[in-house]
Amino acid sequence: MTFSHDGLRDSLTHLAAPPYFYENLRRELGTAERNKSELSLIRFLISKNVAGIQITESKIESENSQYEVAILSFAEILKASIRSEDLCARLGQFEFTLVIKASSDAATSLAQRVLDSLKIESFDCYYSVVTADNSESSLEILNRLDNQELQR
């Protein structure tokens, strides 16, 4: 399974691709700072769970079609869960990130609704949430998001 995009959209899921996501995140952070509004990010990771043992993507090359179905199903759940002004991106093979114009509580509530909608057997989903601080750069908020403990 390849991970490719045209700079705007991921070729498999049609969600935002990394370059488009990073540019929009920078813009949204500036807008939120100017308007003194809240902006939150949610990071989702999906992984295969076999008999309680997490298997990394490098060990699963033979199960590509099962992974593609899981990735597509998860992308559809995300698309159905967000508003038109929110941004949803696929930043890695099994990593999805949302930028939403809402508080941390609203973002956590959205993440829980996504997990409740997930009906892909043998796959687990984890998430983390951060809310932007005033004058925080996109790199700073993404670093905080990466360092945030994943929840289930």
N, C-alpha and C positions, 0 to 999 in steps of 0.2 A: 504494500500500500504506500503510495507516495503522498507527500504533503506538498501541495503546490498552490499557487495563487497568481493572479495577474496584477497584484499590487493593491487592488480594491476589494476583491472577493476571493474567498477560499474556494477552490475548484470543486471540492466535494460537497460542502455544506451550503455554500453561497452566503456564509456569514462574512463579516468584515475580515480582511486579511491584516496581518501585523502592520504594514506601513500605513494603511488607512486608519487603523485603530490608534496608533501612536500619534498621528497628526490630529485626529479628532479629540483624543484625550487632552493633548496640549491646549487645544482651543477651548474645550469644555472647562478645564481648570481655570483658564483666564476669565471666562464668562462667569463662572461661579464666584470667583474672587471679586470681580467688579460688582456683581449683583448681590453679593453676600448671601448666596444660596448654598444649599448643601449638595454635595456630589459624592456618591459612594461607588466603590468598585467591588464586584463579587468575582472571585476566581473559583472555577469548578474544575476538578480533576476526576476523570472516570478511569477505572482500572478493573481488570478481570480478577475475579475472586474464584479460585478453584479449591474446594475443600478447606476454606479458611486461609489459604496461602495466597498472598498477593504475587502476581506474576507480572514482571515488567515487560514493556513493549518489545525489547530485544529478544525475548524468549518465545514470542508468539508469531513469528512470521507465517507459520502454516495456517493460522486462523484469521487471515485478513478479511474474508467476507463477513465473519461474525463481528469483527471489530468495525467494519464499515457500517453494518446495520446498527450497531450500538451508537456510533458517532452520529449517523444520520438521525436516528431516533432522538438522541439527546438534543441535537441542534433544533429539531422540530419542536420539542418541548420548550426550549429557550425562546424560540421565535414566538410561540403562542403565549408565553408568559410575560413578555415585556411590552412596553408602550412604544409607539412610533418614535418618540423623541429619545428613547434609550438606545444604546449601542451594544451590540453583541458581536464578539469576535472569537475566532478560533486562532489561538496564538501558538499552539503546539498540537502534536498529533492527538493528544487526549486532554488538552487544556483549553478551556473556554473562559473568557472574561467579559463581564458586563460592566458598562458605565451607566449608572442611573442617577437621575436628578432627584435624589431622595436622601433621607437620613439613614443612619446605620441601622436603626430599628426596622425601617421599611425594607432595607436591603436584606437584612436577616430573615424577615418574614417572606420575602420573595424567594430567597434561597431555600427555605423550608418548603414552600409550595412546589418548587421545581423538584426537590427530592421526593415529595409525596406523589408527584406525577410520574416519577421514574418507575417504569415497569419492565426493565430490561434484566431478566434473570441472569445470574452469574456475573453481574457487573456491580461494582460499588461506586459511589459518588461521594466526593468530599468537597468542602467549600471553605472559603475564608472571605471575610468582609473587612474593608477599611473605608473610612470617610476622609475626604481630603481636608487638610488643614490649610489655613490662609497662607498664601504665597508659597505653597509647596509645588515643586516641579513635578513633571510627569515621572521622571526617573525616581524621585524620592518616594512618591506614592506607590509606584510599582515595586520598589524595593521593600517597602513596608508590607505590601500585599504578599510578596514572596516569602517574607519572614513570619507572617502571621500563621499561627497554628491552624491546621486544617481541621474542620469539624465534619461530623457525619450526621 
